[in-house]
Amino acid sequence: MTAEETLASWIAEEEIVSARLNAGPGPGVSRMEDIAPLTGIEMMEGILQARLPYAAIAKTLNFQIIEIAPGRAVFQGRPLPEHLNPLGTIHGGWFATLLDSALGCAVHTMMPVGRGYTTAELGINMVKALSPKVQRVRAEGKVIHCGRQLATAEARLVGADGTLYAHATTTCLVFERPAAR
């Protein structure tokens, strides 16, 4: 597929997912009683199928979940002028948030019922500047290891033409979630 065909495919997929997400509860926080009986993959499927709210930060920073599978999560974003730093390129925090979302959600898909995680370490290497001229980028997170106490994952942020903009790793602490009240 050419870069133009890939971009068109990404945009078409984004429109389908966006319509579904916007038809559901929208951005917000899930109620503990709704997610307590779910595995991580079931919760992520619930978000992607618009049965559960998605993270509000995604709306704020113009990105969304596109795909999930056990040990994998894909997010897509469109860098906008409001994401620029004073030098005229996309702020590193935008890269970081998109990559952290893909990494964390990949880890989340591996959580059994009653287990949660939090990011303990996030390392990012930005290898190419990004501007609003790049219409879409995708962050794909993949779990490397998921144990009882620690999980690690890696992600890449790429354009439709295959250009690598950044790559990242995370270490997450895995813990018992508090019981629903």
ABEGO torsion letter per residue (X at the ends): XBAAAAAAAAAAAAAAAAAAAAABAEBEBBBAAAAAABBAAAAAAAAAAGABBBBAAAAAAGBBBABBBBGBBBBBBBBBAAABBAAGBBBAAAAAAAAAAAAAAAAAAABBBGBBBBBABBBBBBABBBBAABABBBBBBBBABBBAABBBBBBBBBBAAGBBABBBBBBBBBBBBBBBX
